[in-house]
């Protein structure tokens, strides 16, 4: 599907973009792959990685700027929406700015994609959008709802929208693994709560989920990758085995456990070998055979959170992953 196509990635200089771009260039050889973001320095640094590759283009712009999106999307077939204000404390202290990017930006993109004739759009979501307790999660829930409803909003147009949702991306900037590694030499790690658990997904798995969504989507689906969990204490012991621990308490807006499918989503959720799919509650789409396909309905009391997971990452698995990816942890 993506072969010889034109693809645009909003927020494309972030961790996801740094993995999506090379993997997609190698796998699908698109005609054009556009990185749309607002930071010229990050674009300049990223451009050096691709030399004179004519397939890779860079476009300065902000999802808050509707007119700039219209220009950037000219001739684009597929869009991955990765742009977001996503640091939880930043969102709590700058709520207006978070809403402008995560909600207004989503509205701008939906409008622009429909009017420019984009075929399919996949928006990246987060576990924090499921039963949100912080502003970031609330804005991403609103964004998810906008992209789902966008499939009704299109009218006679052919644009289709879907969402992918996953948890803690291993090794990404600002995440727990590089944070703990950076403090290793100090001999003490801050632990918010020893009971805390987190989902563990690699960037490569995140990219593959986006590819699958493009291939599978009818419109309005939320794809949730099946991934292992790990306790925060096990992560700490692997990253800094000699360190002591200081319990500092849960930060504002932080959850003890991550959740990606809530009890309220269960009536609309189907299970597949490698993922779950939350179907839209609107328009009777949750009963659509073309969306359900070979899925198996989950139990009415089902939820998918990092503490009730059937799959757990072992310390040896995490240790092996860190050794294999040591050069890029925390750098993208």
Secondary structure, DSSP 8 states (H G I E B T S, - for coil): --TT-EEEEETTTSHHHHHHHHHHHHHH--SEEEEEES-HHHHHHHHTTTTT-TTEEEEE--TT-HHHHHHHTTT--EEEE------HHHHHH-HHHHHIIIIIHHHHHHHHHHHTT--EEEEEEEGGGSS--SHHHHHHHHHHHHHHHHHHHTTT---EEEEEEE--BTT-TTSHHHHHHHHGGGTEEEES-TT-EEEEB-HHHHHHHHHHHHHH-SSS-EEEE--EEEEHHHHHHHH-TT-EEEE----TT--SS-EEE-GGGGGGEEE-SSEEEE--SGGGGGG-HHHHTT-EE--TT--EETTS-S-B--HHHHHHHHHHTTTTTTT-
